[in-house]
Amino acid sequence: HVQHVGVAGGSAPGQRARRRGEGAMGGKAARRREPREFHRHPDHLVLHVIPASQYSNKVLLGLTSRGMPHFLEFAAPEPDARQLPTGGKAVPELEFKGEGVTDSTAILHFLDQHLPEGAEPFFPASHKDAIEEVNKLAEEYFDGFCDYFNFVDETGYRSSVRNSLARYKPWWAFWVDVDRRLQPVRDKKARNVDKAFDRFGGDHRWPRDKVLIKLNEQLKEFQLLLKSEDQEFLFETRQPSAADLAVFAKLCRMLDWNGDVSIGVSVPGVLDDPELQRLNKWFEHMKTVCPIQWKGKRPPPLSA
Protein backbone atom coordinates (compact mmCIF):
# COMPACT_ATOMS: atom_id res chain seq x y z
CA HIS A 1 0.00 0.00 0.00
CA VAL A 2 1.40 3.36 -1.04
CA GLN A 3 0.06 6.66 0.13
CA HIS A 4 1.24 10.06 -1.08
CA VAL A 5 -0.54 12.97 0.53
CA GLY A 6 0.26 16.60 -0.16
CA VAL A 7 1.15 18.77 2.83
CA ALA A 8 0.30 22.31 1.90
CA GLY A 9 3.21 24.67 2.17
CA GLY A 10 5.35 21.97 3.77
CA SER A 11 3.31 22.23 6.97
CA ALA A 12 0.45 20.18 8.35
CA PRO A 13 -1.36 19.80 11.63
CA GLY A 14 0.47 17.37 13.84
CA GLN A 15 1.88 16.61 17.21
CA ARG A 16 5.05 15.34 18.79
CA ALA A 17 3.92 12.68 21.21
CA ARG A 18 6.41 11.42 23.77
CA ARG A 19 6.45 8.27 25.81
CA ARG A 20 5.86 9.35 29.43
CA GLY A 21 5.35 6.15 31.34
CA GLU A 22 1.71 6.00 30.29
CA GLY A 23 -0.45 3.45 28.51
CA ALA A 24 1.21 0.02 28.34
CA MET A 25 3.76 1.02 30.98
CA GLY A 26 1.20 0.57 33.73
CA GLY A 27 0.25 4.20 34.45
CA LYS A 28 -2.47 6.33 32.94
CA ALA A 29 -3.89 5.47 29.57
CA ALA A 30 -2.39 7.51 26.75
CA ARG A 31 -4.37 10.65 25.98
CA ARG A 32 -4.89 12.19 22.58
CA ARG A 33 -2.89 15.42 22.54
CA GLU A 34 -3.91 18.60 20.84
CA PRO A 35 -2.41 18.92 17.35
CA ARG A 36 0.24 21.53 16.69
CA GLU A 37 1.63 22.96 13.52
CA PHE A 38 4.63 21.29 11.93
CA HIS A 39 7.36 23.78 11.07
CA ARG A 40 9.74 22.20 8.59
CA HIS A 41 12.28 23.54 6.19
CA PRO A 42 11.10 22.27 2.78
CA ASP A 43 14.43 20.54 2.10
CA HIS A 44 14.50 18.62 5.38
CA LEU A 45 13.86 14.87 5.32
CA VAL A 46 11.80 14.17 8.44
CA LEU A 47 11.06 10.56 9.30
CA HIS A 48 8.30 9.78 11.81
CA VAL A 49 9.23 6.57 13.60
CA ILE A 50 8.78 4.17 16.48
CA PRO A 51 12.33 3.61 17.82
CA ALA A 52 13.68 0.08 17.20
CA SER A 53 10.67 -0.87 15.04
CA GLN A 54 11.95 -3.05 12.22
CA TYR A 55 9.97 -1.03 9.66
CA SER A 56 11.21 2.33 10.94
CA ASN A 57 14.69 0.86 11.18
CA LYS A 58 14.60 -0.26 7.55
CA VAL A 59 14.12 3.32 6.30
CA LEU A 60 16.56 4.79 8.83
CA LEU A 61 19.21 2.31 7.66
CA GLY A 62 18.51 3.29 4.06
CA LEU A 63 18.97 7.00 4.76
CA THR A 64 22.19 6.31 6.66
CA SER A 65 23.62 4.02 3.98
CA ARG A 66 23.18 6.74 1.34
CA GLY A 67 24.50 9.54 3.55
CA MET A 68 21.21 11.44 3.37
CA PRO A 69 20.84 14.02 6.18
CA HIS A 70 17.58 13.52 8.03
CA PHE A 71 15.66 14.23 11.21
CA LEU A 72 13.50 11.94 13.32
CA GLU A 73 10.18 12.51 15.05
CA PHE A 74 9.17 9.85 17.59
CA ALA A 75 5.52 8.90 17.15
CA ALA A 76 3.31 7.86 20.02
CA PRO A 77 3.38 4.11 20.73
CA GLU A 78 -0.44 3.97 20.57
CA PRO A 79 -1.75 4.45 16.99
CA ASP A 80 -4.84 6.37 18.15
CA ALA A 81 -2.59 8.97 19.81
CA ARG A 82 -0.68 9.71 16.60
CA GLN A 83 -1.32 12.62 14.30
CA LEU A 84 1.01 12.45 11.32
CA PRO A 85 1.38 14.79 8.33
CA THR A 86 -0.78 12.53 6.12
CA GLY A 87 -3.44 12.21 8.80
CA GLY A 88 -2.75 8.47 9.01
CA LYS A 89 -1.64 6.30 11.91
CA ALA A 90 1.02 4.06 10.33
CA VAL A 91 4.75 4.57 10.79
CA PRO A 92 7.28 5.02 9.37
CA GLU A 93 6.11 8.10 7.53
CA LEU A 94 8.41 10.36 5.55
CA GLU A 95 7.80 14.10 5.29
CA PHE A 96 9.63 15.86 2.45
CA LYS A 97 8.97 18.83 0.16
CA GLY A 98 5.30 19.04 1.06
CA GLU A 99 4.64 15.33 0.63
CA GLY A 100 3.96 12.57 3.11
CA VAL A 101 4.85 9.00 2.16
CA THR A 102 3.91 5.95 4.23
CA ASP A 103 5.05 2.31 4.13
CA SER A 104 8.74 1.45 4.39
CA THR A 105 8.99 -0.04 0.89
CA ALA A 106 7.11 2.87 -0.67
CA ILE A 107 9.44 5.28 1.12
CA LEU A 108 12.52 3.57 -0.35
CA HIS A 109 10.98 3.80 -3.83
CA PHE A 110 10.30 7.50 -3.17
CA LEU A 111 13.88 8.06 -1.98
CA ASP A 112 15.19 6.46 -5.19
CA GLN A 113 13.93 9.61 -6.90
CA HIS A 114 15.83 11.92 -4.54
CA LEU A 115 19.19 10.20 -4.01
CA PRO A 116 22.41 12.23 -3.85
CA GLU A 117 24.72 12.12 -6.83
CA GLY A 118 26.60 8.83 -7.12
CA ALA A 119 24.29 6.90 -4.78
CA GLU A 120 22.95 3.56 -5.98
CA PRO A 121 19.16 3.06 -6.01
CA PHE A 122 17.60 0.79 -3.41
CA PHE A 123 15.96 -1.02 -6.33
CA PRO A 124 18.64 -0.92 -9.05
CA ALA A 125 17.49 -1.89 -12.52
CA SER A 126 20.08 -4.69 -12.78
CA HIS A 127 18.44 -6.70 -9.96
CA LYS A 128 15.10 -4.94 -9.51
CA ASP A 129 12.73 -7.91 -9.77
CA ALA A 130 14.82 -10.16 -7.53
CA ILE A 131 15.26 -7.43 -4.92
CA GLU A 132 11.51 -6.75 -4.95
CA GLU A 133 10.90 -10.46 -4.38
CA VAL A 134 13.28 -10.76 -1.42
CA ASN A 135 11.97 -7.52 0.06
CA LYS A 136 8.42 -8.85 -0.18
CA LEU A 137 9.46 -12.16 1.38
CA ALA A 138 11.07 -10.31 4.28
CA GLU A 139 8.00 -8.16 4.87
CA GLU A 140 5.29 -10.79 4.46
CA TYR A 141 6.98 -13.92 5.84
CA PHE A 142 10.27 -13.26 7.63
CA ASP A 143 8.63 -10.50 9.67
CA GLY A 144 6.45 -13.19 11.22
CA PHE A 145 9.49 -14.44 13.12
CA CYS A 146 9.99 -10.94 14.57
CA ASP A 147 6.42 -10.86 15.80
CA TYR A 148 6.58 -14.41 17.12
CA PHE A 149 9.78 -14.01 19.14
CA ASN A 150 9.11 -10.46 20.38
CA PHE A 151 5.41 -10.77 21.24
CA VAL A 152 4.02 -14.30 21.04
CA ASP A 153 6.71 -16.58 22.46
CA GLU A 154 6.73 -16.02 26.22
CA THR A 155 10.52 -16.32 26.58
CA GLY A 156 11.21 -13.83 23.80
CA TYR A 157 8.46 -11.46 24.94
CA ARG A 158 9.81 -11.31 28.50
CA SER A 159 13.40 -10.70 27.38
CA SER A 160 12.55 -8.07 24.75
CA VAL A 161 9.31 -6.05 24.68
CA ARG A 162 8.35 -6.64 28.30
CA ASN A 163 11.90 -6.08 29.49
CA SER A 164 12.12 -2.77 27.58
CA LEU A 165 9.12 -1.41 29.52
CA ALA A 166 10.74 -1.92 32.92
CA ARG A 167 12.17 1.62 32.91
CA TYR A 168 8.69 3.09 32.38
CA LYS A 169 6.73 0.96 34.84
CA PRO A 170 5.88 2.86 38.04
CA TRP A 171 7.24 1.14 41.12
CA TRP A 172 3.74 0.57 42.41
CA ALA A 173 2.45 -1.10 39.25
CA PHE A 174 2.19 -4.89 38.96
CA TRP A 175 3.58 -6.72 35.94
CA VAL A 176 0.26 -8.51 35.57
CA ASP A 177 -1.32 -5.11 34.82
CA VAL A 178 1.33 -4.34 32.22
CA ASP A 179 0.80 -7.74 30.59
CA ARG A 180 -2.95 -7.20 30.56
CA ARG A 181 -2.57 -3.84 28.80
CA LEU A 182 -0.24 -5.38 26.22
CA GLN A 183 -2.44 -8.40 25.56
CA PRO A 184 -4.43 -6.78 22.70
CA VAL A 185 -1.15 -5.96 20.96
CA ARG A 186 0.09 -9.51 21.48
CA ASP A 187 -3.18 -10.90 20.11
CA LYS A 188 -2.83 -8.76 16.99
CA LYS A 189 0.77 -9.92 16.52
CA ALA A 190 -0.38 -13.54 16.92
CA ARG A 191 -2.77 -13.04 14.01
CA ASN A 192 0.10 -11.63 11.95
CA VAL A 193 2.16 -14.70 12.82
CA ASP A 194 -0.66 -17.02 11.76
CA LYS A 195 -0.80 -15.32 8.37
CA ALA A 196 2.99 -15.50 7.90
CA PHE A 197 3.43 -19.05 9.17
CA ASP A 198 0.63 -20.37 6.96
CA ARG A 199 3.44 -20.59 4.39
CA PHE A 200 4.64 -23.79 6.07
CA GLY A 201 1.43 -24.89 7.76
CA GLY A 202 2.27 -23.40 11.13
CA ASP A 203 0.69 -20.87 13.47
CA HIS A 204 1.46 -18.84 16.60
CA ARG A 205 0.84 -21.87 18.85
CA TRP A 206 3.93 -23.64 17.58
CA PRO A 207 6.57 -24.18 20.31
CA ARG A 208 9.72 -22.07 20.29
CA ASP A 209 12.04 -24.93 19.28
CA LYS A 210 10.02 -25.74 16.15
CA VAL A 211 9.89 -22.07 15.09
CA LEU A 212 13.65 -21.79 15.63
CA ILE A 213 14.15 -24.61 13.13
CA LYS A 214 12.05 -22.78 10.55
CA LEU A 215 13.92 -19.53 11.24
CA ASN A 216 17.23 -21.28 10.71
CA GLU A 217 15.99 -22.72 7.41
CA GLN A 218 14.99 -19.28 6.16
CA LEU A 219 18.32 -17.76 7.19
CA LYS A 220 20.08 -20.42 5.15
CA GLU A 221 17.88 -19.49 2.19
CA PHE A 222 18.97 -15.87 2.52
CA GLN A 223 22.60 -17.01 2.76
CA LEU A 224 22.32 -18.67 -0.65
CA LEU A 225 22.14 -15.17 -2.14
CA LEU A 226 25.74 -14.63 -1.05
CA LYS A 227 27.52 -16.41 -3.88
CA SER A 228 31.04 -15.93 -2.53
CA GLU A 229 32.91 -14.91 0.61
CA ASP A 230 33.74 -11.58 -1.00
CA GLN A 231 30.15 -10.60 -1.83
CA GLU A 232 29.30 -7.69 0.45
CA PHE A 233 25.53 -7.54 -0.03
CA LEU A 234 22.71 -9.97 -0.84
CA PHE A 235 22.90 -8.95 -4.48
CA GLU A 236 25.94 -7.75 -6.41
CA THR A 237 25.39 -4.08 -5.64
CA ARG A 238 27.74 -1.31 -4.51
CA GLN A 239 25.51 -0.32 -1.59
CA PRO A 240 22.83 -2.13 0.43
CA SER A 241 19.68 -2.72 -1.57
CA ALA A 242 16.12 -2.77 -0.24
CA ALA A 243 16.54 -6.53 0.24
CA ASP A 244 19.56 -6.04 2.52
CA LEU A 245 17.75 -3.38 4.53
CA ALA A 246 14.58 -5.46 4.97
CA VAL A 247 16.36 -8.62 6.16
CA PHE A 248 18.91 -6.75 8.26
CA ALA A 249 16.23 -4.68 10.03
CA LYS A 250 14.40 -7.84 11.15
CA LEU A 251 17.60 -9.38 12.47
CA CYS A 252 18.47 -6.15 14.29
CA ARG A 253 15.13 -6.36 16.08
CA MET A 254 15.60 -10.00 17.08
CA LEU A 255 19.23 -9.53 18.14
CA ASP A 256 18.66 -6.06 19.68
CA TRP A 257 21.29 -4.31 17.57
CA ASN A 258 19.40 -1.03 17.65
CA GLY A 259 22.06 1.59 18.25
CA ASP A 260 21.22 3.98 21.08
CA VAL A 261 17.79 2.41 21.79
CA SER A 262 17.60 -1.03 23.40
CA ILE A 263 14.60 -3.35 23.35
CA GLY A 264 16.24 -6.61 24.42
CA VAL A 265 17.37 -9.76 22.62
CA SER A 266 14.51 -12.12 21.77
CA VAL A 267 16.51 -14.79 19.88
CA PRO A 268 20.08 -14.90 21.25
CA GLY A 269 22.69 -16.62 19.10
CA VAL A 270 20.47 -16.92 16.04
CA LEU A 271 23.49 -16.43 13.74
CA ASP A 272 25.91 -18.60 15.73
CA ASP A 273 25.22 -21.71 13.65
CA PRO A 274 28.54 -22.68 11.93
CA GLU A 275 26.52 -23.22 8.74
CA LEU A 276 25.57 -19.53 8.77
CA GLN A 277 29.10 -18.10 8.79
CA ARG A 278 28.67 -16.28 5.50
CA LEU A 279 25.41 -14.67 6.57
CA ASN A 280 26.94 -13.74 9.93
CA LYS A 281 29.81 -12.05 8.08
CA TRP A 282 27.26 -10.13 5.99
CA PHE A 283 25.45 -9.07 9.17
CA GLU A 284 28.65 -7.77 10.76
CA HIS A 285 29.50 -5.87 7.56
CA MET A 286 26.04 -4.30 7.47
CA LYS A 287 26.57 -3.06 11.03
CA THR A 288 29.60 -1.06 9.87
CA VAL A 289 27.88 0.26 6.73
CA CYS A 290 24.65 1.25 8.49
CA PRO A 291 25.31 2.42 12.05
CA ILE A 292 22.05 3.18 13.87
CA GLN A 293 21.33 6.43 15.69
CA TRP A 294 17.86 7.32 16.92
CA LYS A 295 18.48 10.07 19.46
CA GLY A 296 19.60 13.65 18.93
CA LYS A 297 17.88 14.09 15.56
CA ARG A 298 14.92 16.28 16.41
CA PRO A 299 14.13 18.60 13.49
CA PRO A 300 14.83 22.33 13.91
CA PRO A 301 12.10 24.94 13.50
CA LEU A 302 11.49 26.40 10.06
CA SER A 303 13.44 29.56 10.92
CA ALA A 304 16.62 27.57 11.68
BELWO-V863844 format. One record per backbone hydrogen bond with DSSP energy under -1.0 kcal/mol. CO is the residue of the C=O (numbers start at 1). NH is the residue of the N-H. E is the energy in kcal/mol with one decimal. If there is no record, write none. Layout:
co=CO nh=NH e=E
co=CO nh=NH e=E
//
This chain:
co=3 nh=102 e=-1.3
co=5 nh=100 e=-1.7
co=7 nh=10 e=-2.5
co=8 nh=11 e=-2.0
co=12 nh=38 e=-1.6
co=14 nh=36 e=-7.3
co=22 nh=25 e=-1.5
co=23 nh=26 e=-1.7
co=28 nh=23 e=-4.8
co=36 nh=14 e=-2.9
co=41 nh=44 e=-2.2
co=42 nh=97 e=-1.1
co=45 nh=71 e=-2.6
co=46 nh=95 e=-2.9
co=47 nh=73 e=-2.4
co=48 nh=93 e=-1.6
co=49 nh=75 e=-3.3
co=50 nh=53 e=-2.1
co=53 nh=57 e=-3.0
co=54 nh=58 e=-1.6
co=55 nh=59 e=-1.3
co=56 nh=60 e=-2.4
co=57 nh=61 e=-3.0
co=58 nh=62 e=-1.5
co=59 nh=63 e=-2.5
co=60 nh=64 e=-2.3
co=61 nh=65 e=-2.7
co=62 nh=66 e=-1.3
co=63 nh=68 e=-2.6
co=64 nh=67 e=-1.4
co=71 nh=47 e=-3.0
co=73 nh=49 e=-2.7
co=78 nh=81 e=-1.8
co=79 nh=82 e=-1.6
co=83 nh=15 e=-1.2
co=84 nh=87 e=-1.7
co=88 nh=84 e=-1.0
co=92 nh=103 e=-1.1
co=93 nh=48 e=-3.2
co=94 nh=101 e=-2.5
co=95 nh=46 e=-2.3
co=96 nh=99 e=-1.8
co=98 nh=7 e=-4.4
co=99 nh=96 e=-2.5
co=100 nh=5 e=-1.9
co=101 nh=94 e=-3.0
co=103 nh=107 e=-2.5
co=104 nh=108 e=-1.8
co=105 nh=109 e=-2.1
co=106 nh=110 e=-2.3
co=107 nh=111 e=-2.8
co=108 nh=112 e=-1.6
co=110 nh=113 e=-1.5
co=111 nh=114 e=-2.2
co=116 nh=119 e=-2.0
co=122 nh=242 e=-2.5
co=124 nh=127 e=-1.5
co=127 nh=131 e=-2.7
co=128 nh=132 e=-2.6
co=129 nh=133 e=-2.0
co=130 nh=134 e=-2.3
co=131 nh=135 e=-2.7
co=132 nh=136 e=-2.3
co=133 nh=137 e=-2.3
co=134 nh=138 e=-2.5
co=135 nh=139 e=-2.0
co=136 nh=140 e=-2.8
co=137 nh=141 e=-2.2
co=137 nh=142 e=-2.1
co=138 nh=143 e=-1.4
co=141 nh=144 e=-1.7
co=142 nh=145 e=-1.3
co=143 nh=147 e=-2.1
co=144 nh=148 e=-2.4
co=145 nh=149 e=-2.7
co=146 nh=150 e=-2.0
co=147 nh=151 e=-1.9
co=147 nh=152 e=-1.4
co=148 nh=153 e=-3.3
co=153 nh=157 e=-2.8
co=154 nh=158 e=-2.3
co=155 nh=159 e=-1.6
co=156 nh=160 e=-1.2
co=157 nh=162 e=-2.4
co=160 nh=164 e=-2.5
co=163 nh=166 e=-1.4
co=165 nh=168 e=-1.3
co=165 nh=169 e=-1.3
co=170 nh=173 e=-1.7
co=174 nh=177 e=-1.1
co=174 nh=178 e=-1.5
co=175 nh=179 e=-2.9
co=176 nh=180 e=-1.8
co=177 nh=181 e=-2.0
co=178 nh=182 e=-1.8
co=182 nh=186 e=-2.4
co=183 nh=187 e=-2.6
co=184 nh=188 e=-2.0
co=185 nh=189 e=-2.4
co=186 nh=190 e=-2.2
co=187 nh=191 e=-1.7
co=188 nh=192 e=-1.7
co=189 nh=193 e=-2.4
co=190 nh=194 e=-2.3
co=191 nh=195 e=-1.9
co=192 nh=196 e=-2.2
co=193 nh=197 e=-3.4
co=196 nh=199 e=-1.4
co=197 nh=200 e=-1.7
co=197 nh=202 e=-2.6
co=203 nh=206 e=-1.8
co=207 nh=211 e=-1.8
co=208 nh=212 e=-2.4
co=209 nh=213 e=-1.4
co=210 nh=214 e=-1.6
co=211 nh=215 e=-2.5
co=212 nh=216 e=-2.4
co=213 nh=217 e=-2.0
co=214 nh=218 e=-2.0
co=215 nh=219 e=-2.3
co=216 nh=220 e=-1.9
co=217 nh=221 e=-1.5
co=218 nh=222 e=-2.2
co=219 nh=223 e=-2.1
co=220 nh=224 e=-1.2
co=222 nh=225 e=-1.6
co=223 nh=226 e=-1.9
co=225 nh=227 e=-1.2
co=228 nh=231 e=-1.1
co=235 nh=237 e=-2.6
co=241 nh=245 e=-2.2
co=242 nh=246 e=-2.3
co=243 nh=247 e=-2.2
co=244 nh=248 e=-2.8
co=245 nh=249 e=-2.2
co=246 nh=250 e=-1.3
co=247 nh=251 e=-2.0
co=248 nh=252 e=-2.6
co=249 nh=253 e=-1.6
co=250 nh=254 e=-2.1
co=251 nh=255 e=-2.8
co=252 nh=257 e=-1.8
co=254 nh=266 e=-2.1
co=254 nh=267 e=-1.7
co=256 nh=258 e=-1.0
co=258 nh=261 e=-1.3
co=267 nh=270 e=-1.2
co=269 nh=272 e=-1.7
co=273 nh=276 e=-2.7
co=274 nh=277 e=-1.0
co=276 nh=280 e=-2.7
co=277 nh=281 e=-2.2
co=278 nh=282 e=-1.9
co=279 nh=283 e=-2.5
co=280 nh=284 e=-2.4
co=281 nh=285 e=-2.1
co=282 nh=286 e=-2.6
co=283 nh=287 e=-1.7
co=285 nh=289 e=-1.9
co=286 nh=290 e=-2.7
co=297 nh=72 e=-2.5
co=301 nh=304 e=-1.9
//
